[in-house]
Amino acid sequence: MSQPFMFEKPIGMRDTLPSYYQTKRRIRDRMENEIGGWGYLPMETPTLEYYDTVGNASAILDQQLFKLLDQQGNTLVLRPDMTAPIARVAASSLNDQAFPLRLTYHTNVFRAQQREGGRPAEFEQMGVELVGDDTASADGEVIALMVAALQEAGLEDFQIAIGHIGYVNALLLDVLEKEERANTLRRFLYEKNYVGFKQHVKSLSLSASEENRLLGLLKLRGGPKTFNEAEELVFNGDAAKALDNLRQLWDVLEGYGVTEHIKLDFNLVMHMSYYTGVVFEGYGSRLGFPLSSGGRYDELLQQFDRPAQATGFGIRLDLLVEALGQTEEQPQQTCILFSKERRKEAIEEAKQQRAQGKRVVLQDIEGVENLDEWSTACREVLHFLGQQKGGGAQ
């Protein structure tokens, strides 16, 4: 009698089968080589972190954290992202190294799901963090690197949307004045619920001019001409600073020659308490949701007592594979089928083939139920069967 859940997995967990794994590994290797070529050094952090430090510092909602207790009663979390752990490392183990730091990672992160809806609770992520540089050049570098990494992975049709949280905050507070009222609209933008945004704006007691300014935010998408349109909605000190920052960033991206993949999106909002400046998301043509994201987070490191400006990005490998729309076939291999009488000959042949860089399967014929099915994954089959000695493959 089978046990309950014998073939089930916890909500949001997935198996990675061989062909899918091969695809992810190829993509990962290509992107790692590209990122390494830009001078970013790889690192790892523990799967478990303390809730009171990394858990609280993370931008991930508390209900999405996997929590458990250690033997001393401390609350731990499975790492929900990599930005907060790297901030911890930059302020501790790397506190003797001068800024800026260029770090890269490839790891799994964990975010609990309340119900099964196709959203993974564990997924593979690759990204970079550039810590200790507050210039537009740093923002431009990580965006250009993200473009280069996606191209190296084989993605051709994609777009990066860039915004600035400082501009959104300036406009919302200029019109609504109170942070609480602004937070409601930020939530609509974060969820990309633009219908809800419009309905809520219309429900407020605003003048026609103020209402039009808020609704005009949703139209601020496009190229450099959008800067002038943005100035017409709000141009106080904070908005002017954000616009100047974005103009400088656009110049940097033009220098990298990547603006064909870039569009401005002034209503782009990420995690509300996490990012402080430029934010961006990457989209593939096959997906209706972002496969990569990032931005500037200049206040996070001060939570670890080493204040510094920082920016970075993360790429979801599962979503990137989906955007590419292809999974590699299982690799072809040489198969050596042997009987027990000729096992030593077969083993020696396998050694010689592997020494030439070939993928070789060594299989006892008594362990095969169906030879035709077994041989479908073989490029060629070499037989070492029967009693004869000293001969080659039959």
Contacts in CASP RR format, 6 or more apart in sequence:
PFRMAT RR
TARGET T0000
AUTHOR 0000-0000-0000
METHOD contacts of the structure
MODEL  1
MSQPFMFEKPIGMRDTLPSYYQTKRRIRDRMENEIGGWGYLPMETPTLEY
YDTVGNASAILDQQLFKLLDQQGNTLVLRPDMTAPIARVAASSLNDQAFP
LRLTYHTNVFRAQQREGGRPAEFEQMGVELVGDDTASADGEVIALMVAAL
QEAGLEDFQIAIGHIGYVNALLLDVLEKEERANTLRRFLYEKNYVGFKQH
VKSLSLSASEENRLLGLLKLRGGPKTFNEAEELVFNGDAAKALDNLRQLW
DVLEGYGVTEHIKLDFNLVMHMSYYTGVVFEGYGSRLGFPLSSGGRYDEL
LQQFDRPAQATGFGIRLDLLVEALGQTEEQPQQTCILFSKERRKEAIEEA
KQQRAQGKRVVLQDIEGVENLDEWSTACREVLHFLGQQKGGGAQ
9 15 0 8 1.000
10 121 0 8 1.000
11 112 0 8 1.000
11 113 0 8 1.000
11 114 0 8 1.000
11 115 0 8 1.000
11 116 0 8 1.000
11 121 0 8 1.000
12 113 0 8 1.000
12 116 0 8 1.000
12 117 0 8 1.000
12 118 0 8 1.000
12 119 0 8 1.000
12 120 0 8 1.000
12 121 0 8 1.000
12 122 0 8 1.000
13 120 0 8 1.000
13 121 0 8 1.000
13 122 0 8 1.000
14 120 0 8 1.000
14 122 0 8 1.000
16 24 0 8 1.000
18 330 0 8 1.000
19 327 0 8 1.000
19 328 0 8 1.000
19 329 0 8 1.000
19 330 0 8 1.000
20 321 0 8 1.000
20 327 0 8 1.000
22 328 0 8 1.000
22 330 0 8 1.000
22 331 0 8 1.000
23 321 0 8 1.000
23 324 0 8 1.000
23 326 0 8 1.000
23 327 0 8 1.000
23 328 0 8 1.000
24 124 0 8 1.000
24 317 0 8 1.000
24 318 0 8 1.000
24 321 0 8 1.000
26 328 0 8 1.000
27 153 0 8 1.000
27 154 0 8 1.000
27 317 0 8 1.000
27 320 0 8 1.000
27 321 0 8 1.000
27 324 0 8 1.000
28 106 0 8 1.000
28 124 0 8 1.000
28 126 0 8 1.000
28 317 0 8 1.000
30 152 0 8 1.000
30 153 0 8 1.000
30 154 0 8 1.000
31 126 0 8 1.000
31 149 0 8 1.000
31 152 0 8 1.000
31 153 0 8 1.000
31 315 0 8 1.000
32 42 0 8 1.000
32 104 0 8 1.000
32 106 0 8 1.000
32 126 0 8 1.000
33 152 0 8 1.000
34 145 0 8 1.000
34 148 0 8 1.000
34 149 0 8 1.000
34 152 0 8 1.000
35 104 0 8 1.000
35 126 0 8 1.000
35 127 0 8 1.000
35 128 0 8 1.000
35 145 0 8 1.000
35 149 0 8 1.000
36 42 0 8 1.000
36 104 0 8 1.000
38 102 0 8 1.000
38 141 0 8 1.000
38 145 0 8 1.000
38 148 0 8 1.000
39 102 0 8 1.000
40 102 0 8 1.000
40 103 0 8 1.000
40 104 0 8 1.000
40 128 0 8 1.000
40 145 0 8 1.000
41 102 0 8 1.000
41 103 0 8 1.000
41 104 0 8 1.000
42 103 0 8 1.000
42 104 0 8 1.000
42 105 0 8 1.000
42 106 0 8 1.000
43 86 0 8 1.000
43 89 0 8 1.000
43 103 0 8 1.000
43 104 0 8 1.000
43 105 0 8 1.000
44 105 0 8 1.000
44 107 0 8 1.000
45 79 0 8 1.000
45 82 0 8 1.000
45 85 0 8 1.000
45 86 0 8 1.000
45 88 0 8 1.000
45 89 0 8 1.000
45 105 0 8 1.000
45 107 0 8 1.000
46 79 0 8 1.000
46 85 0 8 1.000
47 78 0 8 1.000
47 79 0 8 1.000
47 108 0 8 1.000
48 68 0 8 1.000
48 76 0 8 1.000
48 77 0 8 1.000
48 78 0 8 1.000
48 79 0 8 1.000
49 55 0 8 1.000
49 76 0 8 1.000
49 77 0 8 1.000
49 79 0 8 1.000
49 84 0 8 1.000
49 85 0 8 1.000
49 88 0 8 1.000
50 74 0 8 1.000
50 75 0 8 1.000
50 76 0 8 1.000
50 77 0 8 1.000
51 65 0 8 1.000
51 67 0 8 1.000
51 74 0 8 1.000
51 75 0 8 1.000
51 76 0 8 1.000
51 77 0 8 1.000
52 74 0 8 1.000
52 75 0 8 1.000
53 88 0 8 1.000
53 304 0 8 1.000
54 77 0 8 1.000
54 79 0 8 1.000
54 84 0 8 1.000
54 85 0 8 1.000
54 88 0 8 1.000
55 65 0 8 1.000
55 77 0 8 1.000
55 80 0 8 1.000
55 84 0 8 1.000
57 84 0 8 1.000
57 87 0 8 1.000
57 88 0 8 1.000
57 300 0 8 1.000
57 303 0 8 1.000
57 304 0 8 1.000
58 65 0 8 1.000
58 77 0 8 1.000
58 80 0 8 1.000
58 81 0 8 1.000
58 83 0 8 1.000
58 84 0 8 1.000
59 81 0 8 1.000
59 83 0 8 1.000
59 84 0 8 1.000
59 270 0 8 1.000
59 271 0 8 1.000
59 273 0 8 1.000
59 274 0 8 1.000
59 275 0 8 1.000
60 80 0 8 1.000
60 81 0 8 1.000
60 111 0 8 1.000
60 271 0 8 1.000
63 112 0 8 1.000
63 114 0 8 1.000
64 80 0 8 1.000
64 111 0 8 1.000
64 112 0 8 1.000
64 113 0 8 1.000
65 77 0 8 1.000
65 78 0 8 1.000
65 80 0 8 1.000
65 111 0 8 1.000
65 112 0 8 1.000
66 77 0 8 1.000
66 78 0 8 1.000
66 80 0 8 1.000
66 110 0 8 1.000
66 112 0 8 1.000
66 121 0 8 1.000
67 75 0 8 1.000
67 76 0 8 1.000
67 77 0 8 1.000
68 75 0 8 1.000
68 76 0 8 1.000
68 77 0 8 1.000
69 75 0 8 1.000
69 76 0 8 1.000
70 76 0 8 1.000
78 109 0 8 1.000
78 110 0 8 1.000
79 85 0 8 1.000
79 107 0 8 1.000
79 109 0 8 1.000
79 110 0 8 1.000
80 109 0 8 1.000
80 110 0 8 1.000
80 111 0 8 1.000
81 109 0 8 1.000
81 125 0 8 1.000
82 105 0 8 1.000
82 107 0 8 1.000
82 109 0 8 1.000
82 125 0 8 1.000
82 127 0 8 1.000
82 129 0 8 1.000
82 314 0 8 1.000
83 129 0 8 1.000
83 274 0 8 1.000
83 297 0 8 1.000
83 300 0 8 1.000
83 312 0 8 1.000
84 300 0 8 1.000
86 103 0 8 1.000
86 105 0 8 1.000
86 129 0 8 1.000
86 131 0 8 1.000
87 129 0 8 1.000
87 131 0 8 1.000
87 300 0 8 1.000
87 301 0 8 1.000
87 303 0 8 1.000
87 304 0 8 1.000
87 310 0 8 1.000
88 304 0 8 1.000
90 101 0 8 1.000
90 103 0 8 1.000
90 129 0 8 1.000
90 131 0 8 1.000
90 301 0 8 1.000
90 304 0 8 1.000
90 306 0 8 1.000
90 308 0 8 1.000
90 310 0 8 1.000
91 301 0 8 1.000
91 304 0 8 1.000
91 305 0 8 1.000
91 306 0 8 1.000
92 304 0 8 1.000
94 101 0 8 1.000
95 306 0 8 1.000
99 131 0 8 1.000
99 132 0 8 1.000
99 133 0 8 1.000
99 308 0 8 1.000
100 130 0 8 1.000
100 131 0 8 1.000
100 132 0 8 1.000
100 133 0 8 1.000
100 138 0 8 1.000
101 129 0 8 1.000
101 130 0 8 1.000
101 131 0 8 1.000
101 132 0 8 1.000
102 128 0 8 1.000
102 129 0 8 1.000
102 130 0 8 1.000
102 131 0 8 1.000
103 128 0 8 1.000
103 129 0 8 1.000
103 131 0 8 1.000
104 126 0 8 1.000
104 127 0 8 1.000
104 128 0 8 1.000
104 129 0 8 1.000
105 125 0 8 1.000
105 126 0 8 1.000
105 127 0 8 1.000
105 128 0 8 1.000
105 129 0 8 1.000
106 124 0 8 1.000
106 125 0 8 1.000
106 126 0 8 1.000
106 127 0 8 1.000
107 124 0 8 1.000
107 125 0 8 1.000
108 122 0 8 1.000
108 123 0 8 1.000
108 124 0 8 1.000
108 125 0 8 1.000
109 122 0 8 1.000
109 123 0 8 1.000
109 125 0 8 1.000
110 121 0 8 1.000
110 122 0 8 1.000
111 121 0 8 1.000
112 121 0 8 1.000
113 119 0 8 1.000
113 120 0 8 1.000
113 121 0 8 1.000
120 318 0 8 1.000
123 316 0 8 1.000
123 317 0 8 1.000
123 318 0 8 1.000
124 316 0 8 1.000
124 317 0 8 1.000
124 318 0 8 1.000
125 314 0 8 1.000
125 315 0 8 1.000
125 316 0 8 1.000
125 317 0 8 1.000
126 149 0 8 1.000
126 314 0 8 1.000
126 315 0 8 1.000
126 317 0 8 1.000
127 312 0 8 1.000
127 313 0 8 1.000
127 314 0 8 1.000
127 315 0 8 1.000
128 142 0 8 1.000
128 145 0 8 1.000
128 312 0 8 1.000
128 313 0 8 1.000
128 314 0 8 1.000
129 310 0 8 1.000
129 311 0 8 1.000
129 312 0 8 1.000
130 138 0 8 1.000
130 141 0 8 1.000
130 142 0 8 1.000
130 310 0 8 1.000
130 311 0 8 1.000
130 312 0 8 1.000
131 301 0 8 1.000
131 308 0 8 1.000
131 309 0 8 1.000
131 310 0 8 1.000
132 138 0 8 1.000
132 308 0 8 1.000
132 309 0 8 1.000
132 310 0 8 1.000
133 309 0 8 1.000
133 310 0 8 1.000
133 311 0 8 1.000
134 298 0 8 1.000
134 309 0 8 1.000
136 245 0 8 1.000
136 248 0 8 1.000
136 249 0 8 1.000
136 251 0 8 1.000
136 252 0 8 1.000
137 252 0 8 1.000
138 309 0 8 1.000
138 311 0 8 1.000
139 245 0 8 1.000
139 249 0 8 1.000
139 252 0 8 1.000
139 278 0 8 1.000
139 295 0 8 1.000
139 296 0 8 1.000
139 311 0 8 1.000
140 249 0 8 1.000
140 252 0 8 1.000
140 253 0 8 1.000
140 256 0 8 1.000
141 252 0 8 1.000
142 294 0 8 1.000
142 295 0 8 1.000
142 311 0 8 1.000
142 312 0 8 1.000
142 313 0 8 1.000
143 160 0 8 1.000
143 162 0 8 1.000
143 249 0 8 1.000
143 253 0 8 1.000
143 258 0 8 1.000
143 262 0 8 1.000
143 280 0 8 1.000
143 313 0 8 1.000
144 252 0 8 1.000
144 253 0 8 1.000
144 256 0 8 1.000
144 257 0 8 1.000
144 258 0 8 1.000
145 313 0 8 1.000
146 160 0 8 1.000
146 280 0 8 1.000
146 282 0 8 1.000
146 292 0 8 1.000
146 313 0 8 1.000
146 314 0 8 1.000
146 315 0 8 1.000
147 160 0 8 1.000
147 256 0 8 1.000
147 258 0 8 1.000
147 261 0 8 1.000
149 315 0 8 1.000
150 158 0 8 1.000
150 282 0 8 1.000
150 292 0 8 1.000
150 315 0 8 1.000
150 320 0 8 1.000
153 320 0 8 1.000
153 324 0 8 1.000
154 324 0 8 1.000
155 284 0 8 1.000
155 320 0 8 1.000
155 323 0 8 1.000
155 324 0 8 1.000
157 284 0 8 1.000
157 285 0 8 1.000
158 261 0 8 1.000
158 282 0 8 1.000
158 283 0 8 1.000
158 284 0 8 1.000
158 285 0 8 1.000
158 291 0 8 1.000
158 323 0 8 1.000
159 261 0 8 1.000
159 262 0 8 1.000
159 263 0 8 1.000
159 282 0 8 1.000
159 283 0 8 1.000
159 284 0 8 1.000
160 261 0 8 1.000
160 262 0 8 1.000
160 263 0 8 1.000
160 280 0 8 1.000
160 281 0 8 1.000
160 282 0 8 1.000
160 283 0 8 1.000
161 221 0 8 1.000
161 263 0 8 1.000
161 264 0 8 1.000
161 265 0 8 1.000
161 268 0 8 1.000
161 280 0 8 1.000
161 281 0 8 1.000
161 282 0 8 1.000
161 283 0 8 1.000
162 246 0 8 1.000
162 249 0 8 1.000
162 262 0 8 1.000
162 263 0 8 1.000
162 264 0 8 1.000
162 265 0 8 1.000
162 268 0 8 1.000
162 278 0 8 1.000
162 279 0 8 1.000
162 280 0 8 1.000
163 246 0 8 1.000
163 264 0 8 1.000
163 265 0 8 1.000
163 266 0 8 1.000
163 268 0 8 1.000
163 278 0 8 1.000
163 279 0 8 1.000
163 280 0 8 1.000
164 242 0 8 1.000
164 243 0 8 1.000
164 245 0 8 1.000
164 246 0 8 1.000
164 266 0 8 1.000
164 277 0 8 1.000
164 278 0 8 1.000
164 279 0 8 1.000
165 269 0 8 1.000
165 270 0 8 1.000
165 275 0 8 1.000
165 276 0 8 1.000
165 277 0 8 1.000
165 279 0 8 1.000
166 238 0 8 1.000
166 239 0 8 1.000
166 241 0 8 1.000
166 242 0 8 1.000
166 276 0 8 1.000
166 277 0 8 1.000
167 230 0 8 1.000
167 234 0 8 1.000
167 238 0 8 1.000
167 239 0 8 1.000
167 242 0 8 1.000
167 243 0 8 1.000
167 246 0 8 1.000
167 266 0 8 1.000
168 186 0 8 1.000
168 189 0 8 1.000
168 217 0 8 1.000
168 266 0 8 1.000
168 267 0 8 1.000
168 268 0 8 1.000
168 269 0 8 1.000
169 182 0 8 1.000
169 238 0 8 1.000
170 234 0 8 1.000
170 236 0 8 1.000
170 237 0 8 1.000
170 238 0 8 1.000
170 239 0 8 1.000
170 242 0 8 1.000
171 213 0 8 1.000
171 214 0 8 1.000
171 217 0 8 1.000
171 233 0 8 1.000
171 234 0 8 1.000
171 239 0 8 1.000
172 181 0 8 1.000
172 182 0 8 1.000
172 185 0 8 1.000
172 186 0 8 1.000
172 214 0 8 1.000
173 179 0 8 1.000
173 182 0 8 1.000
174 234 0 8 1.000
174 236 0 8 1.000
174 239 0 8 1.000
175 206 0 8 1.000
175 210 0 8 1.000
175 213 0 8 1.000
175 214 0 8 1.000
175 234 0 8 1.000
176 182 0 8 1.000
176 185 0 8 1.000
176 204 0 8 1.000
181 204 0 8 1.000
183 272 0 8 1.000
184 200 0 8 1.000
185 197 0 8 1.000
185 200 0 8 1.000
185 201 0 8 1.000
185 214 0 8 1.000
186 269 0 8 1.000
186 272 0 8 1.000
187 272 0 8 1.000
188 194 0 8 1.000
188 196 0 8 1.000
188 197 0 8 1.000
188 200 0 8 1.000
189 197 0 8 1.000
189 267 0 8 1.000
189 268 0 8 1.000
189 269 0 8 1.000
190 269 0 8 1.000
190 270 0 8 1.000
190 271 0 8 1.000
190 272 0 8 1.000
194 218 0 8 1.000
194 267 0 8 1.000
197 218 0 8 1.000
198 215 0 8 1.000
198 218 0 8 1.000
201 211 0 8 1.000
201 214 0 8 1.000
201 215 0 8 1.000
202 211 0 8 1.000
204 211 0 8 1.000
206 214 0 8 1.000
213 233 0 8 1.000
213 234 0 8 1.000
216 233 0 8 1.000
217 233 0 8 1.000
217 266 0 8 1.000
217 267 0 8 1.000
218 267 0 8 1.000
219 229 0 8 1.000
220 226 0 8 1.000
220 229 0 8 1.000
220 230 0 8 1.000
220 233 0 8 1.000
220 264 0 8 1.000
220 265 0 8 1.000
220 266 0 8 1.000
220 267 0 8 1.000
221 263 0 8 1.000
221 264 0 8 1.000
221 265 0 8 1.000
221 266 0 8 1.000
221 267 0 8 1.000
222 263 0 8 1.000
222 264 0 8 1.000
222 265 0 8 1.000
223 262 0 8 1.000
223 263 0 8 1.000
223 264 0 8 1.000
224 247 0 8 1.000
224 250 0 8 1.000
224 264 0 8 1.000
226 264 0 8 1.000
226 266 0 8 1.000
227 243 0 8 1.000
227 246 0 8 1.000
227 247 0 8 1.000
227 264 0 8 1.000
230 239 0 8 1.000
230 243 0 8 1.000
230 266 0 8 1.000
231 239 0 8 1.000
231 243 0 8 1.000
235 243 0 8 1.000
242 277 0 8 1.000
245 277 0 8 1.000
245 278 0 8 1.000
246 264 0 8 1.000
246 278 0 8 1.000
249 278 0 8 1.000
250 259 0 8 1.000
250 262 0 8 1.000
250 264 0 8 1.000
253 259 0 8 1.000
253 262 0 8 1.000
268 279 0 8 1.000
268 280 0 8 1.000
268 281 0 8 1.000
269 279 0 8 1.000
270 279 0 8 1.000
270 281 0 8 1.000
270 293 0 8 1.000
270 294 0 8 1.000
270 295 0 8 1.000
274 297 0 8 1.000
274 300 0 8 1.000
275 294 0 8 1.000
275 295 0 8 1.000
275 296 0 8 1.000
275 297 0 8 1.000
276 296 0 8 1.000
276 297 0 8 1.000
276 298 0 8 1.000
276 299 0 8 1.000
277 295 0 8 1.000
277 296 0 8 1.000
277 298 0 8 1.000
278 295 0 8 1.000
278 296 0 8 1.000
278 311 0 8 1.000
279 293 0 8 1.000
279 294 0 8 1.000
279 295 0 8 1.000
279 296 0 8 1.000
280 293 0 8 1.000
280 294 0 8 1.000
280 295 0 8 1.000
280 313 0 8 1.000
281 290 0 8 1.000
281 292 0 8 1.000
281 293 0 8 1.000
281 294 0 8 1.000
282 290 0 8 1.000
282 291 0 8 1.000
282 292 0 8 1.000
282 293 0 8 1.000
283 289 0 8 1.000
283 290 0 8 1.000
283 291 0 8 1.000
284 291 0 8 1.000
284 323 0 8 1.000
285 323 0 8 1.000
286 322 0 8 1.000
286 323 0 8 1.000
286 324 0 8 1.000
286 325 0 8 1.000
287 319 0 8 1.000
287 322 0 8 1.000
287 323 0 8 1.000
289 319 0 8 1.000
290 319 0 8 1.000
291 315 0 8 1.000
291 316 0 8 1.000
291 319 0 8 1.000
291 320 0 8 1.000
291 322 0 8 1.000
291 323 0 8 1.000
292 313 0 8 1.000
292 314 0 8 1.000
292 315 0 8 1.000
292 316 0 8 1.000
292 319 0 8 1.000
292 320 0 8 1.000
293 313 0 8 1.000
293 314 0 8 1.000
294 311 0 8 1.000
294 312 0 8 1.000
294 313 0 8 1.000
294 314 0 8 1.000
295 311 0 8 1.000
295 312 0 8 1.000
295 313 0 8 1.000
296 309 0 8 1.000
296 310 0 8 1.000
296 311 0 8 1.000
296 312 0 8 1.000
297 310 0 8 1.000
297 311 0 8 1.000
298 308 0 8 1.000
298 309 0 8 1.000
298 310 0 8 1.000
300 310 0 8 1.000
301 307 0 8 1.000
301 308 0 8 1.000
301 310 0 8 1.000
302 308 0 8 1.000
321 327 0 8 1.000
330 377 0 8 1.000
331 359 0 8 1.000
332 359 0 8 1.000
332 377 0 8 1.000
332 378 0 8 1.000
332 379 0 8 1.000
333 358 0 8 1.000
333 359 0 8 1.000
333 360 0 8 1.000
333 361 0 8 1.000
333 377 0 8 1.000
333 378 0 8 1.000
333 379 0 8 1.000
334 353 0 8 1.000
334 358 0 8 1.000
334 359 0 8 1.000
334 360 0 8 1.000
334 361 0 8 1.000
334 378 0 8 1.000
334 379 0 8 1.000
334 380 0 8 1.000
334 381 0 8 1.000
334 382 0 8 1.000
335 360 0 8 1.000
335 361 0 8 1.000
335 363 0 8 1.000
335 374 0 8 1.000
335 375 0 8 1.000
335 377 0 8 1.000
335 378 0 8 1.000
335 379 0 8 1.000
335 380 0 8 1.000
335 381 0 8 1.000
335 382 0 8 1.000
336 346 0 8 1.000
336 349 0 8 1.000
336 350 0 8 1.000
336 353 0 8 1.000
336 360 0 8 1.000
336 361 0 8 1.000
336 362 0 8 1.000
336 363 0 8 1.000
336 381 0 8 1.000
336 382 0 8 1.000
336 384 0 8 1.000
336 393 0 8 1.000
337 346 0 8 1.000
337 363 0 8 1.000
337 365 0 8 1.000
337 368 0 8 1.000
337 371 0 8 1.000
337 381 0 8 1.000
337 382 0 8 1.000
337 383 0 8 1.000
337 384 0 8 1.000
337 385 0 8 1.000
338 345 0 8 1.000
338 346 0 8 1.000
338 362 0 8 1.000
338 363 0 8 1.000
338 364 0 8 1.000
338 365 0 8 1.000
338 383 0 8 1.000
338 384 0 8 1.000
338 385 0 8 1.000
339 364 0 8 1.000
339 365 0 8 1.000
339 366 0 8 1.000
339 384 0 8 1.000
339 385 0 8 1.000
339 386 0 8 1.000
340 364 0 8 1.000
340 366 0 8 1.000
341 386 0 8 1.000
341 387 0 8 1.000
342 384 0 8 1.000
342 385 0 8 1.000
342 386 0 8 1.000
342 388 0 8 1.000
342 389 0 8 1.000
343 364 0 8 1.000
343 384 0 8 1.000
345 384 0 8 1.000
345 389 0 8 1.000
345 390 0 8 1.000
345 391 0 8 1.000
345 392 0 8 1.000
346 362 0 8 1.000
346 382 0 8 1.000
346 384 0 8 1.000
347 362 0 8 1.000
349 382 0 8 1.000
349 384 0 8 1.000
349 392 0 8 1.000
349 393 0 8 1.000
350 360 0 8 1.000
350 362 0 8 1.000
353 360 0 8 1.000
354 360 0 8 1.000
361 378 0 8 1.000
363 374 0 8 1.000
365 385 0 8 1.000
368 374 0 8 1.000
375 381 0 8 1.000
382 393 0 8 1.000
383 393 0 8 1.000
383 394 0 8 1.000
384 392 0 8 1.000
384 393 0 8 1.000
384 394 0 8 1.000
385 394 0 8 1.000
END
